[in-house]
């Protein structure tokens, strides 16, 4: 089995999603997707479906929370 790794796909950008769609099918393969697939849950789902068509197994881990900004920065949780 061959194992591939990719991160920071940002598939909510159309040219990045096209890159994913243009990947060749890899037989007997696994893909590790290490975060920052997209900011929208729908785009994440679409991207992962595309990747599942090209790899036998896809492992996904969410990215860093730096993109998740609070609407009201004064209401930050207290530590």
C-alpha positions, 0 to 999 in steps of 0.5 A: 500500500502507498500512503500519501499526505497533503495539507492546506487544500483550501478547496473552497478556492475553485482552482484548488478544488480543480486540483483535487478533481484532477488527481489520478486514481491511486490503486491500493492507496491511503491519503492523509489530509492534514487540516485546512481543507476548507472553511465551509462544511459543505466544501469540506464534504465535497472535497473529501468525497472527491478524494475518496474516489481517488484513494482507497482510504482517506484519513482527515484531521481538522486544521488549526483553529486560527481561521475560526474567529469570534464575531465579538472578540470581547466575549472570549472565554476566560481561562 
